[in-house]
Amino acid sequence: MAYTLHRLAAGSYDLAHDDAIIGSVVREVSPSGNVKGWHVELLDDVPTVLRPHPFTRSEHRFDTLEAALAWLGDAAVDERD
């Protein structure tokens, strides 16, 4: 069960789990342009028992992209267009 992020645009990624898109990873930016954090979110708000590990709710927030990647089991980032 590996996670991979596929870059869509600066600060925006599709979240794939075993090659199926299941969510997104998005950078939150303040009006002044400062990065406020990162959100990892499932596409579907499914019951807890159906969520892939490590999700305990449908959305989680992290201070850095690196923290989000580590939480996802050291997810890989695919930057290809």
C-alpha positions as CSV (number, residue, x, y, z in Angstrom):
1,M,0.0,0.0,0.0
2,A,2.1,2.9,-1.3
3,Y,1.1,6.5,-1.6
4,T,2.3,8.7,-4.5
5,L,1.7,12.4,-5.0
6,H,1.2,13.6,-8.7
7,R,1.8,17.3,-9.2
8,L,-1.0,19.2,-10.7
9,A,0.2,22.8,-10.2
10,A,2.4,24.6,-7.7
11,G,1.2,23.5,-4.3
12,S,-1.4,21.0,-5.5
13,Y,-1.2,17.3,-5.9
14,D,-3.4,14.3,-6.6
15,L,-3.0,11.6,-3.9
16,A,-2.7,8.1,-5.3
17,H,-2.9,4.9,-3.3
18,D,-1.8,1.9,-5.2
19,D,-2.2,3.8,-8.5
20,A,-5.8,4.9,-7.8
21,I,-6.5,8.6,-7.1
22,I,-8.1,8.8,-3.6
23,G,-7.5,12.3,-2.5
24,S,-5.5,15.5,-2.7
25,V,-2.6,17.3,-1.0
26,V,-3.0,21.1,-1.2
27,R,-0.9,24.0,0.1
28,E,-2.7,26.6,2.1
29,V,-1.4,30.1,1.5
30,S,-2.2,33.4,3.3
31,P,-3.3,36.5,1.3
32,S,0.2,37.8,1.7
33,G,1.7,34.7,0.1
34,N,3.0,32.9,3.2
35,V,2.6,29.1,3.4
36,K,0.2,28.4,6.3
37,G,0.3,24.6,6.0
38,W,-0.8,21.6,3.9
39,H,-4.0,19.7,3.8
40,V,-4.3,16.0,2.9
41,E,-7.9,15.1,2.1
42,L,-9.7,12.1,0.8
43,L,-12.1,12.5,-2.2
44,D,-14.8,10.6,-0.4
45,D,-15.8,11.0,3.3
46,V,-16.2,7.3,4.0
47,P,-16.7,5.6,7.4
48,T,-13.6,5.3,9.5
49,V,-13.4,1.5,8.9
50,L,-13.2,2.1,5.2
51,R,-10.5,4.7,5.2
52,P,-7.0,3.7,4.2
53,H,-4.3,3.8,6.8
54,P,-3.3,6.3,8.4
55,F,-6.5,8.3,7.8
56,T,-8.6,8.7,11.0
57,R,-10.7,11.4,9.4
58,S,-11.2,12.6,5.9
59,E,-8.9,15.6,6.2
60,H,-5.6,16.1,8.0
61,R,-3.4,19.3,8.3
62,F,0.4,19.5,8.4
63,D,2.8,22.4,8.8
64,T,5.0,21.2,6.0
65,L,4.8,19.0,2.9
66,E,7.6,16.9,4.3
67,A,5.5,16.2,7.4
68,A,2.6,15.1,5.3
69,L,4.8,12.9,3.2
70,A,6.2,11.2,6.3
71,W,2.7,10.7,7.7
72,L,1.8,8.9,4.5
73,G,4.6,6.5,5.0
74,D,7.3,8.4,3.1
75,A,5.1,8.9,0.1
76,A,6.9,9.5,-3.2
77,V,6.3,12.7,-5.3
78,D,6.0,12.4,-9.0
79,E,6.7,15.9,-10.5
80,R,6.4,14.8,-14.2
81,D,3.9,16.7,-16.4
